[in-house]
Amino acid sequence: MYQGFYNLTSGMLTQSRNLNVISNNMVNIQTPGYKKDKMVSTTFQEEMLYRTGKRYKEDPEPLATTSKIRAADRTYVNHEQGGFDLTDGIFDFALGDRGYFCIDTPMGVRYTRNGSFFVDEEGYLSLNGMGRVQGKDGQPIQIDNEEFTVDGRGNIQVTETSGGGEDEEVIVQTRQMGTLRVVDFEDYEQLHKEDYGLFSTNQAPQEIESPSVMWKMVERSNVDMVEEMVSMMSSQRALQSAAQVLKMYDQILSKAATDVGRL
């Protein structure tokens, strides 16, 4: 009887934590570059069941192992690439292959697939509320002319003309503002997920010399709304069922203590 309390209560706690993970995925379905989470549960501790005699307890016979508690094991991050949205925004970028943009934050360098950038008040390419975007040289990229173009390798350049007056030759020059720094990691399992789609790690980043950068596009979240809705309903039903059975257990024990106990 008491084992049921352990099973049901731990199941309710586990489903509650799973619902938190699912709801966080659903909230971030519109966040560019967001990678969904998946919680995995496990048994807390296994115990051996034995069969013994009613009076004599010698030579117990092992029957099976059982676990009274179910617990959350860990939360995995699905790094699968999402789809792409064409935005036509000049400060929007997406990565068509592996890799992460590098952001200078107050906590140090962080990595993200969110390429929805903007230009701060000092003219530097930045991720809203997080920090400035690193260039290939490790320095922030300053945008002083919005008539720039970006190629598939992340080179941000602007074409400027000078001259053109009487008896003056028109001079056309291409000036490089910077190149987006894109890095990758050997083991994605060692990436620690932080708020706002950022990742941190103790691994040394591997520079990608020829990244696949798509301009005026952003990568969508890889969250599947239908899949998350199904998981949410399944988890909610498991939680409700455990709560109802737990209430029945409490009623049975209450009757055993009040009614049967008098006999």
N, C-alpha and C positions, 0 to 999 in steps of 0.2 A: 504493500500500500504506500509506504513512505517513498519508495523508489519513484512512484509516479509523480510525486511533488518535484523531485529533482529533474525528471525528464521534461515535465510540462513547463516549469519555471525557466529552465535553461533554454528550452525551445522558444519561449516567448521573448526572452532577452535577445536571442540570436536573430529572430525574425524582425525585431524592432531595429536592430543595428543594420540588417539588410535593407529595410525600408529607408533608413537614412541614406544609405549608399545609392539606392535607386532614385530617391527624390533629388539628390545632388546631381545625378546624371541628367534627369529631366529638366532641372533648372538651367543647366548649362548647354542645352541642346542647340541654342543659338550662339554660343560662344565660339568664335573662330579658333580652330586648332585644338579644341578641347578633346581629351582622351578619356573615354569612359572607364569607370571602376567596376570591379566585380568582386564581391565578398565570397570567400570560401570558408565553410565551417568544418569543424572536426570534433572528435570526441575528446573530452577532457582527461579522463582516466579510465582505463579498463580494469575490471575486477574479475577474478575467477569465481565461478559458482560451483559449489560442492554439494553432493547429496550424502547425508549421514543418517544414521538410525535415530529413532525417536528418543530412545534412552541412552544407547551406547554410541558414542561419537568416534570410536576408533575406525581407522581405515576409510576416510571419506573418499567418495568417488567423484572425480572432476567431471563436470558436465559441459560447461561452455564459459566463454568470457562475455561480459556485458559492460556497458558504460551507462552511468546514471546521468551524466551531464553532457550537453552539446554546447559547444562554444565557438565563437568566431575565431578562425585561424589567422587569416590575413586578407588584405584587400589587394587584388592584382589590378594593374593598369593595362588596358588594351591599347597598344601603340599602333594599331592598324590605321592606315591612312584614310582620311575622310574624303568626301567629294569636294568639288570646287565651285565657287560662286564667282561669276564675273561682276565686278563692282564698278569698274571704270574709275575708281579712286586712284589718284596718282601716288598715294602713300600706302597702297595695299599691295602686299606681296604674299605669295604662296610657294611652298616647296613641292615640286613634283616627284620627289624621291626622298630617300632617307636624309636625315639631318635636322638641325635645330638652329634657329637664330640665337644670337648671343646678346643679352641685355645687361647693361651695367646697372645694378641696383644698390641701395645702401647696404645690403647684406653681402654683396659680392656679385660675381657674374652668375646669372641664371639663364636657363635655356627654355625656348618655347617654340611651338609651331604656329603661334598666333602672329600673323603678319599684318594685322590691322594697325598700322602705325599712324603717327601724326607728327607735326613739327612743333616743338615747344617754343616758348617766347624768345629763346636765344637762337632759334633757327636750327636746332639739332633734331634729327630723326629719332623719335622716341616711341615707346609703348606706354599707352595711357596709364598714369599712376604708378608705373613700375620703374622706368629709367630709360636711358638712352641706348639706342641700337649700336652695337659695335661694328666697325668696319674691319676689313681683313687685316689692317695694321694694328688692330686692338684699340683704336681710337674712335670716338663717336663721329658720326657722319653729319656734317653741316650742310644744310640745303639753303643756298643763297640765291637760287634761281629756280623757279618752279617750272620752267620750260625744259625740263630734263627728260631723258629717255633712259630706259633700263633694258639691258640685254639679258639673255638666258643664263648668264653666269653671275648676275648680280652687280654688274658694273653700272654705276649711276653717273651719267655724263651729260653735259650740256653743250650745245653748239652755239658759239657766239660769233657775231660778225662785227667788224670795225671798218672804218674808212667809208668809201663810196661817195665822197664829195667830188667836186670838180677836180679832174686830173688825179684823183686818188683811186688806188686799186682797192677793191673790196677784199678784205682778209677774213677768211673763215677759219675759226679755230675750234677744236673740240677739247673741252676741259673736263678732266675726271674729278668728280666730287668725292668719290669713294666707292668701295666695293663691299657689299654685304658679307659679313663673316658667317659662314655656315659650317657647323661642326657635327660630328657624329660620335657615337660611343660603342665600344665593343659589347657591352652587356647592358641592355635596357633594364634588366631587373635591379640594377644598382642605382637607377634614377629615382630620386625621392621627389614625389609630387607635392608641390606647395600650392598656395592659393593663386587664383587668376591664371591657371594654366601654365605656371612656371615649374621648372624642374631644377633640382640641384644634385650634385654628385661629387664624390671624391675621385672619380676616374679622371684621367687626363684626356681632354677632348682631342679628337682626331680631325685635323683640318681637311675639309673637302675642297680640293683644288678646282673642280669643275661641277659646281652644284647646278641643279635644275630649278632656276628661279622663274616664277611666272608673275609678271607685272599686272597690276590692276585686277588682281584676283585674290581671294582668300580661301583657305581650306576650311571646310565645314567641320563641325563636330562629328565624331564617328558614332554618336549615340543613335540607336534605332528606337524611335518612339514607340512603335508597336511592340517590340521586344521588351522594352522597359515597362510598358503598361501590363503586359501579360505577367511579367515577373512580379510586379507590384500587387496585382490581384491574387496571385498564388501565395505570396508572402502574407498578405492581409488575411486570407482565408485560414492559413495555417496558424496565424496568431490568434484569430478569433476562436478557432476550434480548440486550441490549447487552453484559452481562457475559460471557455465553457466547461471543458472537462475538469479543469482545476477547481471550478466552482462546485461541480458535482462531488469531487473528492472531499472538499471542505464540508459539504452537507452530510456526506456519509460518515465522516469522522465525528461530526457534531452529534449525529444520531447515536453513534456508537458510545459516545461519552455520556449522553443524557438519558437515552432510552434503554439501550442494552446494558449500560453500566449499572442500572438499578437492580437488574435481575440477579 
